[in-house]
Amino acid sequence: MPDLRDFRLGADVVGSDGEKAGMLVSVLVEEKGFDPKAVVVKEEESLAGRLLADERFYVTDEVVVPISSVASATHDVIKLSIPAAEIRNQPPYLSYRFKPLTVGEAALEEAEVLGGLGTPANVEEVANKSADQIEIDRDENVMLGTTGRRLGKVQDLLYHDGELIGVVIRPEGFFKKDVVLPIRFISRADDMALFAALNASDIENLEPFAGTE
């Protein structure tokens, strides 16, 4: 297990050659236990708009790097055990499968995407992760149990000895500063949100995040 003393979203990602490879945008963890399995890196050299194979797939510039390729991680830098140039060879995290279209419709849709007009409506998004893994990224919602009330949004992840111990959240209404939500309060999670089981006393006792400016 790599040294994940201070594993933070938004940190620079550098290769074993010291060259910058991109930025950490999210972490893929096991749905049960939250053990890290991979990191999602937004490449320094954008691949946005790249079409694969026979143009049935459109991929973004975010790639999946297995946790085994992470040598170490601090607040500012994620160091990989592979050269930065090999990032391009890692599998894309998201790809979009185009549904069958006529030649004219396909050309129009691709032109809109490549021109920065957004993702076409007639595509299927495919995430490169197993069914027992979830994605945690910045600004993901943290919900208060089953009340439908939003506690806040994810800002960072806190690791100790390779284990996820807490989530830094930016609360709505309860606090003015970011606070740390210990992982023991996360009752369940999916790709859309984390769900926290807290009572009023628990909320009041959440500690401010020391890294908040």
Secondary structure, DSSP 8 states (H G I E B T S, - for coil): --EETT--TT-EEE-TTS-EEEEEEEEEEETTT--EEEEEEEESS--TTEEETTTTEEE-SEEEEEGGGEEEE-SSEEEESS-GGGGGGS-BSEEEEE----HHHHHHHHHHHHTTS---SSEEEEESS-TTEEEEETT-EEEETTTTEEEEEEEEEEEETTEEEEEEEEESSS-SS-EEEEGGGEEEE-SSEEEE---HHHHHT-EE-TT--
